[in-house]
Amino acid sequence: MKATGIVRRIDDLGRVVIPKEIRKTLRIREGDPLEIFTDREGGVILKKYSPIEELSEFSEEYADSLQQTIGHMILISDKDNIISVSGASKKEYMDQKISFQLEKIMEERKSVILGEGNEDVISLYDDEEVQDKYSAQVITPIIAEGDAIGSVIIASTESGVNFGDLELKLAETAAAFLGKQME
C-alpha cells in the first residue's frame, strides 16, 4: 500500500470521506461502487468496482473470435482500463488507464466511426501517441441497466483502411451482447 499522508475520522454513521484529490486521480465519481477488502495486517483496502472485469475471460474470448473474423485489432474496456486485447500487443494495451477522449465517447453513449473521411482518431489510453498509429477506429459503449460500463473498440493500424457500417454493426453487436451478460 502507498501512504498518502491523509488522515480521516469515521463519523457516527461509520462513513469516511475519500479526499477529492484521490477521487480525481482514481476517477471515482459520486455513486461509483467500491469493493472493500481487508489485509492480514488489519488494513482496509477500497478498490473501484468494475462489473465488466468479472467478464474479462469471457470478453477476451469474444475479442479473439471477433479479431479472427475481421482481422483488425479488438479492445474491450471498462470505465477505467482496457481489460481485453486481441490482434495487438497485450503488453502495450492491457490495464492501461483509458483516455479522457474514450471516456467522453462512452459517456455520450453513441457509437462513433473515426479515421479517414470522419473525425480524427483518438488516443485509447492516457499518454498514447496516435499520430500515424491508427488509420481507423470504431468505438461503441457497452450499456448495462442504463449505465455505460465500458466500450468495444475496433481499430486498424494499416494505412488506407476505412471503417463503415459493417464494423459499426459488429462493434454494436459485441457491446450489446456484453451488456446483456452484465444484466
C-alpha positions in Angstrom: 0.0 0.0 0.0 1.1 3.5 -0.7 0.7 6.0 2.1 -0.9 9.4 1.2 -0.4 11.2 4.5 -4.1 12.0 4.7 -5.9 11.1 7.9 -9.7 11.0 8.1 -12.0 10.1 11.0 -15.0 7.9 10.8 -18.3 9.7 11.6 -21.1 8.5 13.9 -22.7 6.7 10.9 -19.5 4.8 10.0 -18.6 6.9 7.0 -15.2 8.1 5.8 -14.7 10.8 3.3 -12.3 10.0 0.5 -10.4 13.2 -0.3 -11.2 15.0 -3.6 -7.6 14.7 -4.9 -7.7 10.9 -4.5 -11.2 10.7 -6.1 -10.0 12.8 -9.0 -6.8 10.8 -9.5 -8.6 7.4 -9.4 -11.6 8.8 -11.4 -14.0 7.9 -8.6 -17.3 9.7 -9.1 -20.4 10.1 -6.9 -22.3 6.8 -7.0 -19.4 4.7 -8.2 -19.4 1.3 -6.5 -16.3 0.4 -4.4 -15.1 -3.1 -3.3 -13.9 -3.4 0.3 -11.0 -5.7 1.2 -9.0 -6.3 4.3 -5.4 -7.5 4.5 -3.7 -9.6 7.2 -2.2 -6.5 8.9 -5.7 -5.1 9.6 -5.7 -2.7 6.7 -8.8 -1.8 4.8 -8.5 -1.5 1.0 -11.1 0.2 -1.2 -11.0 -0.7 -4.9 -13.1 0.7 -7.6 -15.5 -2.0 -8.7 -15.7 -2.9 -12.3 -18.6 -5.1 -13.2 -17.3 -5.9 -16.7 -14.0 -7.1 -15.2 -15.9 -10.1 -14.0 -16.4 -10.9 -17.6 -12.7 -10.4 -18.5 -12.1 -14.0 -19.5 -15.4 -14.1 -21.5 -14.6 -10.7 -23.1 -11.2 -11.9 -24.1 -12.7 -14.9 -25.9 -15.2 -12.7 -27.6 -12.5 -10.3 -28.7 -10.4 -13.2 -30.1 -13.3 -14.5 -32.1 -14.1 -11.1 -33.5 -10.5 -10.4 -34.3 -10.1 -13.7 -36.2 -13.2 -13.0 -38.2 -12.4 -9.4 -39.3 -8.6 -9.3 -38.9 -8.5 -6.0 -37.1 -7.4 -5.1 -33.5 -10.2 -5.6 -30.9 -10.0 -3.9 -27.5 -12.6 -4.0 -24.7 -12.5 -1.6 -21.8 -14.4 -1.0 -18.6 -14.9 2.6 -17.4 -11.3 2.9 -16.4 -8.9 0.4 -18.1 -8.5 -1.7 -21.1 -9.3 -5.2 -20.0 -9.2 -7.3 -23.2 -6.9 -7.1 -26.3 -6.8 -9.2 -29.4 -4.7 -8.6 -32.5 -2.3 -6.2 -30.8 0.4 -6.3 -28.1 -1.2 -7.1 -24.8 1.8 -5.5 -23.0 1.1 -2.2 -24.7 -2.7 -2.0 -24.0 -3.7 -4.3 -21.1 -4.6 -2.5 -17.9 -3.8 0.9 -19.4 -6.0 3.7 -18.0 -8.4 4.8 -20.8 -8.0 8.3 -22.3 -10.4 11.1 -21.4 -11.5 11.1 -25.1 -12.6 7.5 -24.9 -14.3 8.1 -21.6 -16.2 11.0 -23.2 -17.4 8.8 -26.0 -18.7 6.3 -23.5 -20.5 8.9 -21.5 -22.2 10.2 -24.7 -23.5 6.6 -25.3 -23.2 6.8 -29.0 -21.1 4.7 -31.4 -18.6 6.5 -33.5 -16.5 5.8 -36.6 -13.2 7.6 -36.6 -10.5 7.9 -39.2 -10.2 8.9 -42.9 -13.3 10.8 -44.1 -14.6 11.0 -40.5 -13.4 12.7 -37.3 -9.7 12.2 -36.3 -8.8 9.0 -34.4 -8.3 9.4 -30.7 -5.8 8.0 -28.2 -7.3 5.0 -26.4 -5.2 5.2 -23.3 -3.5 8.0 -21.3 -0.3 9.4 -22.9 -0.7 7.4 -26.1 0.9 8.9 -29.2 -1.7 8.4 -32.0 -0.1 10.4 -34.8 0.1 7.9 -37.8 -0.7 5.0 -35.4 -4.3 4.2 -36.3 -6.0 4.7 -39.7 -9.5 3.9 -38.4 -11.4 3.2 -35.2 -15.0 2.2 -34.3 -15.9 2.8 -30.6 -19.2 1.6 -29.1 -20.2 2.0 -25.5 -21.3 -1.1 -23.5 -24.6 -0.3 -21.8 -25.9 -2.3 -18.9 -29.0 -1.4 -16.9 -28.8 2.1 -18.5 -25.2 2.8 -17.4 -22.2 3.0 -19.7 -19.9 0.4 -18.2 -17.2 0.0 -20.9 -16.6 0.0 -24.6 -15.8 -2.2 -27.6 -13.1 -0.8 -29.9 -12.2 -2.0 -33.4 -9.0 -0.3 -34.6 -6.7 -0.6 -37.6 -3.1 0.4 -37.9 -3.0 -0.4 -41.7 -2.9 2.7 -43.9 -5.8 3.3 -46.2 -8.4 1.3 -44.1 -11.8 2.9 -43.7 -14.4 1.5 -41.4 -18.1 1.6 -42.2 -21.4 0.1 -41.3 -20.1 -3.5 -41.1 -17.5 -2.7 -38.4 -20.0 -0.4 -36.7 -22.6 -3.2 -36.5 -20.1 -5.8 -35.3 -19.0 -3.4 -32.5 -22.6 -2.6 -31.6 -23.4 -6.3 -31.5 -20.5 -7.1 -29.3 -21.3 -4.2 -27.0 -25.0 -5.2 -26.7 -24.1 -8.9 -26.1 -21.6 -8.0 -23.3 -24.1 -5.5 -21.8 -26.8 -8.2 -21.7 -24.3 -10.6 -19.9 -24.0 -8.0 -17.1 -27.8 -7.6 -16.5 
